[in-house]
Amino acid sequence: MSLKVEFHFDFGSPNAYLAELALPGIERRTGVKFDYVPVLLGGIFKATGNMSPFDSLRGIKNKPEYNALETQRFIRRHNATKFHSNPFFPINTLMLMRGAVAAQFEGVFEPYFRAAYHHMWEEPKKMDDLEIFRQAFISSGIDIDRLIARAQQDDVKKGLIDRTTDAVNRGSFGSPTFFVGKEMFFGKDQLRDVEESLVEQTSQPVSKSA
């Protein structure tokens, strides 16, 4: 049975955007593909009582500055030259995340995913404004009106709720979260541990000669 490796993301998390930049390298080195799992971060926060660093670090002396320093180190390490802070942050991502589930159901996840991250963190826009949302995806060649309509259907809404609830039940409290089999890792700074666990769990035991 092959090892299941998951990346749980919400487009509203800049750390999830940055973490995803490192995943292709891990996939190349290990030969294992990540499953991309859309979750609603607001739902996870509500279920767990957690909050974003934008809120939790407010008013704390020195910690926000150090958090920003660590982010810059990560950006340099992974050459994240396209990343820009979104001036409209925080953004309600319900439309974006339902769209991600709809895109998975319709077989157009990859272009939708790339376009969503582009308009959130590379050419940042207020992506919880419906008309800005529509025009952004149209400019990226996405048939967004079809996905908006699909996202209103019950199976998509339930799909996002189920993914979010399952993540919380398995221990998640934020994004990005990674699962390597049953092992959970949180945050972009755990990617080295993610890769190490992945290698350990996929390595074949060396048979001893008789």
Secondary structure as UniProt FT lines:
FT   STRAND          5..9
FT   TURN            11..12
FT   HELIX           14..30
FT   STRAND          35..38
FT   HELIX           41..48
FT   HELIX           53..56
FT   TURN            57..59
FT   HELIX           63..77
FT   TURN            78..79
FT   TURN            81..82
FT   TURN            87..88
FT   HELIX           94..106
FT   HELIX           109..117
FT   HELIX           118..122
FT   TURN            127..128
FT   HELIX           130..139
FT   TURN            140..141
FT   HELIX           144..151
FT   HELIX           154..169
FT   TURN            170..171
FT   STRAND          177..180
FT   TURN            181..182
FT   STRAND          183..186
FT   HELIX           188..190
FT   HELIX           191..202
//
